[in-house]
Amino acid sequence: MGLYDIGSVKDVERARQPSAEGSAPAAAEVETALRKVGRRLIPLCMGVAIANHMDRSNLAYAALTFNRDLGFDGRVYALGTALFYAAFMLCMVPSNLVMVRVGLRSWLGFLLIAWGVVAACFSLVRSAWSFYLLRALLGIFEAGAFPACWHALTLFYPRSRITKPFAYLTIGTMVAQLIGSPIAAGLLSLDGVGGIRGWQWMFGVEGIPSVLLGACVFAFLPSSIAGARFLTQPEREALAAEVARNSAPGPAGRDLAGALVLLRMTVRNTRLWGAFLCGALSSIASHTYMTYTPILISNLLSGTALTSHVSVAAAAGTSSLLPVALAVVPYSLASAAAYAVAASAQRRNEHFFHVSISLALSGTMLALFAPLARASVAGGFVALSLSLAMGAAANGPATALVSRLCKGPEQVVALPLFSSFAVLGGVAGPLMAGAVLNTSGGFTLLTIIMGSVLLGTAALVFGLRFYVMATGGIDSAVPTKLRLEDDAPPSPSSALCSGNALCVVLGRDSPRALAARSPKAPGSPGATNA
C-alpha cells in the first residue's frame, strides 16, 4: 500500500496494533482527515486523469480532418493509435518504480509537463513517421500518470474506502471526453484562422493545460500522510493507523532488489492473473469504441456505418463538428454510471458482481448496435451510448478489486501491471478494428465481435469470484513473509511465523481458512501430536 512512505516498519507495526489502552483509531479524526484528503487529492487526481485522456484521445476528434489533410488511411491511423498503447503498456510498471525512487510529486509533475509538450507538437505532424514518433513518446510519458494517482490514493485511503476514489479517476476520463467534445469542436471550427488548420489549433492549445497542471502538482500534491500539512497531527496519526490496519510493511522498491521482490510477490499471486486476463479482454472493446466513437457517430449519421462505404475521414467539404458534439451524450452517461456503480460497490462491499454485470450489459448493447442502427439512427446511437457507459462503470470496482486481491505492498507493481494488461486491448483493439473495417467494411461485424468479447469477460469475472472464494475470499488472511530490518522486533501478528521473517496477516479471513493454515498447539482442539 506504499506504507514505506508513512514511516518506518516499526511505525507501521505500532499503527497496526492497538495502543496500551486498547483504543482503536479515533473514528472522528479519520473521517475529518478523509474529508480534507478528498478536497485536496481528488481534484488533483481528476485533473491528471482529464489532462491525460484529453491529450491522448483528442486524436479521435481530429481524425476526420487530420487523416484527410495528411492523406492517412485506416491502417496509418490504427498503427499510430496502437503505438501509443504499446509504449503506454510497456512503461507503466517501470514508471511507477521510478516514481517510488524519485518521489510522487516530482515524478508526476515532470510527466505532466513532458506529455503536454509532446501533445502540443502534434500540430507539427507532416508525415506518418512523425505521427508514429509522437504517439510513441506520448505513450511513454503518459504511462505513469494513472499508476502514480492510484499510488497516491492508496497512501491516503483504507481499502474499504478506495472504490469511490478510484472511480473518480474513471469519471475524470469521462469528463475529459465530455468537455473534450465541445472544446475540440470549438478549436476545430478555427480551421483556416491564421492559415492554421483546425486540428493544429486543437493539438497546440490542448497541450498547455497539462504543463500548467504539472506546476500545480509540484505545489500542492502531498507525497505521504506524514507530509500532508493540511492535516493536524492527530488527524495524520489516526489516518495512518487506519490505512495501516489492512496493510503489510514490505520492500519499497527503491532499489533493484526491492523492485524484484515486489515483482515476485505479484507474479506469485495467482488470483491477480485472473484479474489481469479479464482486464486485457475487456479493454479490447473499450479502447476500440472510445477511439472510434466520433468516427462511428459520423458514419451512423451519414448512413454508412453498416455498409462498405464506412470511412475514418470526413468527405471533402464535410463538417466534422456534429459527430464530435454528439459524443457528449455517451460520456455524460458514462460519468453518471461510473459514480453510481462505484458507490454501490463500496456501500455493499462487493465488487465481482458489479464488474461482471456492468460488462455484460455493455457487451449486450454493443452486440445489438447493428440491428438497432438498421431500425433507426437513434437506436444505434442509444446502443453505443449505453455500451460505453456500462463499460466505463466497471472500471472503478475493477481497480479496487485488484487492490484488494493484493496481499501487501505489491500494489505498487500490481496496479500498473493490471493496467498494462488492460492496455493490451488498446493495441489489439484498434488494429483489429482497422483490419475488420478494411476487409469487411462497416461496423456490423466489429461490434458483434467486441460485444461477444465483453460478454465472455463478464463470465470470466464471475468465474474468478468462485476461485477467490475457494482460496480464502477477498482480503483473505494469506500469510505473506516479508523480510524486515534486522532490528525490527516480531509483532503479535507474527505469531504464526518463525525465524527472522514476519508473517503478516491481512484483512478479514474466514475462521476456517485461518484455522487451516495455523499451527495447532499441542493438546488444543484439532491439534495433531507428533
C-alpha atoms as one frame of an Amber mdcrd trajectory, in Angstrom:
protein
   0.000   0.000   0.000   3.020   2.272  -0.013   3.279   2.249   3.781   7.009
   2.675   3.427   6.131   6.344   2.833   4.237   6.675   6.122   7.161   5.823
   8.324   9.481   3.035   9.293   8.408  -0.569   9.601   8.338  -0.128  13.355
   5.966   2.829  12.977   3.702   0.746  10.761   3.679  -2.111  13.245   2.756
   0.281  16.036  -0.031   1.715  13.856  -1.402  -1.744  13.110  -1.613  -2.644
  16.812  -3.931  -1.203  19.466  -2.384   1.190  21.922  -1.650   0.230  25.522
  -5.125   1.334  26.442  -6.573  -0.808  23.628  -8.142   2.132  21.825  -8.783
   1.979  18.049  -8.012   4.928  15.741 -10.381   7.780  16.508 -13.232   7.494
  14.021 -13.979  11.225  14.118 -10.357  12.121  13.345 -10.276   9.618  10.472
 -13.479  10.971   8.928 -12.275  14.570   9.212  -8.939  13.619   7.694 -10.575
  11.778   4.789 -12.774  14.789   4.021  -9.708  17.037   3.888  -7.803  14.489
   1.812 -10.723  14.268  -0.597 -10.764  18.029  -1.095  -7.032  18.056  -1.853
  -6.322  14.788  -3.677  -9.493  14.088  -5.652  -9.470  17.366  -7.676  -5.760
  16.973  -8.447  -6.094  13.309  -9.447  -9.175  14.046 -11.525  -7.280  16.887
 -13.178  -4.466  14.481 -14.057  -6.983  11.978 -15.459  -8.706  14.689 -17.505
  -5.455  16.035 -18.942  -4.167  12.521 -19.577  -7.206  11.453 -21.576  -7.731
  14.732 -23.393  -4.183  14.650 -24.723  -4.420  11.019 -25.808  -7.991  10.948
 -27.130  -8.124  14.284 -28.938  -6.746  12.396 -31.928 -10.170  10.733 -32.256
 -11.819  14.146 -32.627  -9.202  15.411 -35.058  -9.141  12.174 -37.049 -11.783
  13.078 -39.598  -9.914  16.131 -40.898  -6.430  15.143 -39.692  -6.482  11.941
 -41.774  -7.942  13.765 -44.771  -5.398  16.600 -44.772  -2.373  14.347 -44.300
  -3.628  11.559 -46.556  -3.634   8.889 -43.833  -5.737   5.781 -44.409  -7.224
   3.419 -41.830  -4.001   1.436 -41.433  -1.849   4.500 -40.661  -4.385   5.796
 -38.157  -4.732   2.381 -36.491  -0.945   1.854 -36.288  -0.391   5.288 -34.747
  -3.112   4.596 -32.201  -1.616   1.190 -31.395   1.920   2.605 -30.989   0.683
   4.876 -28.229  -0.828   1.965 -26.337   2.229  -0.243 -26.889   4.554   2.359
 -25.343   1.965   3.087 -22.656   1.732  -0.598 -21.716   5.488  -1.258 -21.590
   6.321   1.804 -19.480   3.685   1.692 -16.732   5.490  -0.566 -14.250   8.962
   0.967 -14.841   7.495   4.446 -14.488   5.882   3.573 -11.156   9.135   2.111
  -9.831  10.957   5.298 -10.867   8.218   7.253  -9.080   8.874   5.325  -5.852
  12.565   6.214  -6.038  12.266   9.828  -7.244   9.155  10.816  -5.311   5.473
  11.019  -6.158   5.180  14.785  -6.532   8.369  15.325  -8.549   7.797  12.440
 -10.950   4.126  13.132 -11.636   4.811  16.830 -12.170   7.580  16.013 -14.658
   5.366  13.592 -16.576   2.587  16.171 -16.936   4.929  18.806 -18.332   6.651
  16.342 -20.679   3.497  14.929 -22.249   1.951  18.405 -22.503   4.867  19.499
 -24.678   4.628  16.336 -26.813   0.854  16.749 -27.190   1.296  20.292 -28.476
   3.881  19.085 -31.004   1.202  17.055 -32.817   0.277  20.312 -34.543   3.589
  19.977 -36.413   2.961  16.487 -37.851   3.690  16.294 -41.570   4.272  12.591
 -42.245   3.301   9.165 -40.990   6.700   8.707 -39.330   6.451  11.927 -37.306
   2.938  10.834 -36.321   4.259   7.451 -35.156   7.136   9.016 -33.179   4.959
  11.487 -31.297   2.349   8.846 -30.464   5.088   6.617 -29.004   6.551   9.486
 -26.943   3.100  10.444 -25.688   2.559   6.862 -24.551   5.900   6.779 -22.714
   5.213   9.946 -20.719   1.527   9.338 -20.070   2.131   5.773 -18.844   2.987
   6.786 -15.289   0.047   9.112 -14.639  -2.647   6.688 -13.506  -0.264   4.418
 -11.539   1.019   7.481  -9.668  -2.542   8.596  -8.881  -3.513   5.092  -7.745
  -0.446   5.062  -5.523  -1.352   8.439  -4.053  -4.912   7.327  -3.296  -3.827
   4.036  -1.694  -1.494   6.014   0.580  -4.389   8.024   1.977  -7.462   5.774
   1.783  -8.171   2.489   3.619  -9.036  -0.436   1.370 -12.674  -0.327   2.471
 -12.933   3.261   1.202 -10.887   3.081  -2.003 -13.540   2.171  -4.606 -15.078
   5.627  -4.995 -11.700   7.424  -5.132 -10.616   5.041  -7.907 -13.919   5.675
  -9.678 -13.246   9.409  -9.668 -10.312   8.714 -11.996 -12.683   6.940 -14.373
 -15.093   9.854 -14.073 -12.156  12.129 -14.893 -11.606  10.265 -18.143 -15.302
  10.607 -18.983 -15.250  14.312 -18.107 -12.269  14.623 -20.437 -14.371  13.191
 -23.225 -17.354  15.274 -22.118 -15.586  18.626 -22.160 -13.222  17.454 -24.861
 -16.058  17.234 -27.352 -17.187  20.901 -27.259 -13.623  22.161 -26.784 -12.477
  20.123 -29.780 -15.478  21.286 -31.780 -14.658  24.910 -30.967 -10.981  24.584
 -31.803 -11.646  22.605 -34.976 -14.009  25.382 -36.053 -10.967  27.712 -36.192
  -9.905  25.891 -39.351  -8.128  28.361 -41.610  -7.741  31.130 -38.991  -4.214
  32.479 -39.297  -3.544  29.955 -42.024  -3.642  27.141 -39.439  -5.735  24.014
 -39.776  -8.376  23.304 -37.144  -6.644  20.158 -35.885  -3.408  22.138 -35.471
  -5.232  24.660 -33.285  -6.658  21.808 -31.216  -3.381  19.980 -30.583  -1.420
  23.164 -29.881  -3.911  24.614 -27.401  -4.831  21.394 -25.582  -1.231  20.620
 -24.612  -0.958  23.772 -22.487  -3.228  22.710 -19.534  -1.062  19.630 -18.852
   2.015  21.828 -18.439   0.160  24.142 -16.048  -1.225  21.192 -14.076   2.303
  19.854 -13.687   3.210  23.047 -11.855   0.139  22.642  -9.604   1.173  19.078
  -8.736   4.630  20.305  -7.712   2.995  22.881  -5.453   0.022  21.119  -3.877
   0.228  17.306  -4.055   1.338  15.678  -0.766   3.613  12.656  -1.131   2.587
  10.908   2.083   0.357  11.192   5.120   3.308  12.462   7.137   3.854  15.216
   4.585   0.182  16.280   4.438   0.493  19.586   6.306  -3.166  20.379   5.688
  -3.949  17.684   8.296  -3.487  18.176  12.022  -1.098  15.902  13.863  -3.934
  13.848  15.461  -5.567  13.510  12.033  -2.329  12.290  10.462  -1.806   9.746
  13.228  -5.390   8.468  13.102  -5.422   8.205   9.305  -2.022   6.488   9.196
  -3.238   3.936  11.731  -6.473   3.309   9.812  -4.690   2.855   6.485  -2.097
   0.589   8.102  -4.638  -1.770   9.634  -5.200  -3.750   6.412  -1.712  -3.334
   5.052   1.619  -5.079   5.170   5.048  -3.497   5.568   7.456  -4.563   2.889
  10.203  -3.530   0.485   9.689  -0.109  -1.010  11.129  -0.941  -4.406  13.523
   1.992  -4.166  16.338  -0.202  -5.490  16.610  -3.137  -7.869  16.396  -5.742
  -5.104  13.214  -4.253  -3.655  11.661  -3.937  -7.114  12.387  -7.601  -7.848
  10.769  -8.646  -4.567   7.624  -6.708  -5.435   7.549  -8.237  -8.921   7.960
 -11.714  -7.470   5.133 -11.133  -4.994   2.870 -10.029  -7.813   3.752 -12.925
 -10.112   3.131 -15.467  -7.357  -0.336 -14.101  -6.583  -2.360 -16.382  -8.860
  -5.620 -14.541  -8.203  -4.188 -11.395  -9.767  -3.548 -13.220 -13.040  -7.262
 -13.875 -13.428  -7.899 -10.159 -12.996  -5.146  -9.324 -15.492  -6.742 -11.588
 -18.110 -10.169 -10.022 -17.590  -8.686  -6.529 -17.862  -6.938  -7.354 -21.136
 -10.068  -8.845 -22.715 -12.492  -6.107 -21.647 -10.199  -3.351 -22.891 -10.164
  -4.785 -26.421 -13.684  -3.439 -26.810 -13.484  -0.359 -24.577 -10.385   1.107
 -26.210 -11.772   0.415 -29.665 -15.075   2.195 -29.339 -13.520   5.075 -27.370
 -11.045   5.526 -30.216 -13.702   5.235 -32.917 -16.685   6.924 -31.201 -16.742
  10.167 -33.261 -15.935   8.189 -36.415 -18.736   5.716 -35.710 -21.211   8.522
 -34.968 -20.201  10.298 -38.191 -20.820   7.146 -40.238 -24.062   6.485 -38.371
 -25.366   9.952 -39.277 -24.316   9.562 -42.908 -25.881   6.104 -43.173 -22.569
   4.339 -43.935 -21.878   2.722 -40.513 -23.152  -0.685 -41.649 -22.022  -0.508
 -45.282 -18.789  -0.963 -47.208 -18.574   2.832 -47.585 -17.509   3.405 -43.958
 -14.606   5.872 -43.693 -12.273   7.146 -40.968 -12.005  10.517 -42.738 -14.608
  13.143 -43.467 -15.553  13.725 -47.067 -14.158  16.835 -48.687 -16.067  19.903
 -47.550 -17.941  17.968 -44.864 -18.040  19.367 -41.313 -16.880  17.070 -38.501
 -18.378  19.218 -35.722 -21.726  17.434 -35.256 -20.277  13.948 -34.602 -17.770
  15.482 -32.180 -20.501  17.401 -30.350 -22.824  14.385 -30.118 -20.084  12.400
 -28.363 -21.015  14.437 -25.253 -24.045  12.174 -24.692 -22.342   8.786 -24.138
 -19.632  10.308 -21.980 -22.192  12.081 -19.773 -23.983   8.785 -19.229 -20.649
   7.092 -18.505 -19.756   9.618 -15.776 -23.067   9.069 -14.005 -22.861   5.280
 -14.343 -19.259   5.152 -13.080 -20.154   7.024  -9.896 -23.372   5.087  -9.237
 -21.796   1.651  -9.682 -18.709   2.536  -7.606 -20.856   3.937  -4.792 -22.959
   0.778  -4.804 -19.873  -1.471  -4.783 -18.283   0.407  -1.874 -21.515   0.541
   0.134 -22.177  -3.182  -0.311 -18.500  -4.162  -0.065 -18.949  -6.237  -3.246
 -17.018  -5.930  -6.497 -17.275  -9.095  -8.577 -20.958  -8.803  -9.446 -20.704
  -5.057 -10.058 -17.902  -5.581 -12.580 -19.480  -8.652 -14.197 -22.970  -7.202
 -14.621 -21.625  -3.899 -15.970 -19.531  -5.690 -18.594 -22.420  -7.982 -19.532
 -24.733  -5.022 -20.121 -22.048  -3.218 -22.104 -21.426  -6.261 -24.310 -25.125
  -6.850 -24.907 -25.753  -3.297 -26.064 -22.672  -3.287 -28.300 -23.676  -6.579
 -29.931 -27.149  -5.110 -30.569 -25.745  -1.985 -32.237 -26.136  -3.237 -35.816
 -29.798  -4.362 -35.645 -30.780  -1.250 -33.677 -28.909   1.008 -36.113 -30.726
  -0.616 -39.021 -34.020   0.190 -37.334 -33.089   3.837 -36.762 -30.154   6.174
 -36.263 -31.448   6.929 -32.767 -31.493   3.221 -31.887 -27.866   2.768 -32.912
 -26.838   5.887 -31.008 -28.597   4.684 -27.834 -26.921   1.272 -28.072 -23.489
   2.849 -28.495 -24.067   5.285 -25.601 -25.284   2.660 -23.133 -22.487   0.259
 -24.059 -19.823   2.877 -23.447 -21.458   3.973 -20.164 -21.659   0.482 -18.662
 -18.146  -0.391 -19.810 -16.818   2.685 -18.010 -18.875   1.844 -14.909 -16.870
  -1.361 -14.415 -13.516   0.426 -14.159 -13.656   1.757 -10.599 -14.788  -1.504
  -8.946 -12.347  -3.485 -11.124  -9.362  -1.396  -9.989 -10.467  -1.629  -6.356
 -10.845  -5.384  -6.772  -7.242  -5.708  -7.973  -6.121  -3.623  -4.991  -7.950
  -5.899  -2.585  -6.588  -9.049  -4.197  -3.071  -7.851  -3.350  -1.571  -9.277
  -0.176   0.575  -6.313   0.702   2.912  -3.718  -0.800   2.915  -5.301  -4.278
   0.149  -2.866  -5.191   2.851  -0.506  -6.436   3.539  -3.121  -9.157   0.197
  -4.952  -9.398  -1.966  -1.926 -10.228   0.173  -0.650 -13.125   0.678  -4.238
 -14.296  -3.106  -4.703 -14.348  -3.411  -1.530 -16.378  -0.619  -2.716 -18.692
  -2.546  -5.889 -19.438  -5.678  -3.812 -19.941  -3.809  -1.612 -22.387  -3.124
  -4.704 -24.476  -6.648  -4.030 -25.688  -5.501  -0.588 -26.737  -3.005  -2.292
 -29.034  -5.108  -5.221 -30.214  -8.471  -3.459 -30.414  -7.666  -0.612 -32.851
  -5.505  -2.909 -35.016  -8.341  -5.435 -35.157 -10.804  -2.650 -35.904  -8.674
  -1.313 -38.759  -8.323  -4.784 -40.261 -12.051  -5.534 -39.975 -13.079  -2.171
 -41.437 -10.684  -2.520 -44.371 -11.738  -6.130 -45.005 -15.491  -6.305 -44.451
 -16.475  -2.650 -44.388 -18.998  -1.361 -41.910 -19.165  -1.738 -38.142 -21.563
  -4.713 -38.088 -19.016  -7.498 -37.650 -16.759  -5.351 -35.464 -19.453  -4.507
 -32.890 -20.627  -8.135 -32.749 -17.060  -9.307 -32.073 -16.456  -6.650 -29.415
 -19.792  -7.284 -27.730 -19.063 -11.005 -27.575 -15.656 -10.339 -26.012 -17.284
  -8.230 -23.292 -19.880 -10.912 -22.574 -17.139 -13.533 -22.322 -15.154 -11.304
 -19.968 -18.202 -10.861 -17.741 -18.435 -14.642 -17.449 -14.724 -14.865 -16.566
 -15.104 -12.277 -13.805 -17.992 -14.305 -12.408 -15.796 -17.430 -12.518 -12.909
 -15.576 -10.835 -15.202 -14.894  -7.896 -15.637 -18.617  -7.242 -11.879 -19.165
  -7.398 -11.203 -16.317  -4.967 -13.863 -17.522  -2.547 -12.446 -21.037  -2.716
  -8.971 -19.747  -1.812  -9.982 -17.774   1.270 -12.084 -14.897  -0.037 -11.305
 -11.285  -0.837  -8.989  -9.537   1.652  -8.074 -13.027   2.814  -5.504 -13.574
   5.527  -2.981 -15.309   3.331   0.350 -15.175   5.196   2.982 -13.211   3.310
   6.553 -13.500   4.518   8.404 -10.240   4.155  11.981  -9.674   5.248  12.161
  -6.710   7.612  15.078  -4.768   9.056  17.206  -6.829  11.394  16.268  -4.629
  14.348  12.509  -4.910  13.780  11.081  -6.981  16.627   8.400  -9.535  15.875
   4.897  -8.279  16.475   1.943 -10.230  17.865   0.706 -10.669  14.294   3.796
 -12.729  13.527   2.879 -15.459  15.963   2.173 -17.860  13.133   5.702 -17.493
  11.752   9.121 -18.385  12.962  12.615 -17.116  12.304  13.541 -13.574  11.340
  10.737 -13.149   8.782   7.446 -11.511   9.662   4.283 -13.309   8.610   1.732
 -10.560   8.060  -1.955 -11.337   8.435  -4.087  -9.096   6.285  -7.762  -8.220
   6.244 -10.667 -10.393   7.245 -10.375 -14.103   6.649 -12.801 -16.878   7.267
 -12.054 -18.685  10.529 -11.939 -21.963   8.602  -9.233 -20.751   6.232  -7.184
 -19.220   9.045  -7.505 -22.373  11.148  -6.390 -24.495   8.213  -3.137 -22.524
   7.956  -2.495 -22.010  11.665  -0.211 -24.384  13.561  -2.010 -26.122  16.394
  -0.683 -26.002  19.876  -0.203 -29.453  21.388  -3.312 -30.510  23.158  -5.509
 -27.889  21.507  -8.658 -28.920  19.620  -7.741 -30.252  16.204  -4.025 -30.468
  17.003  -2.031 -33.449  15.861   0.692 -34.571  18.241   3.932 -35.588  16.598
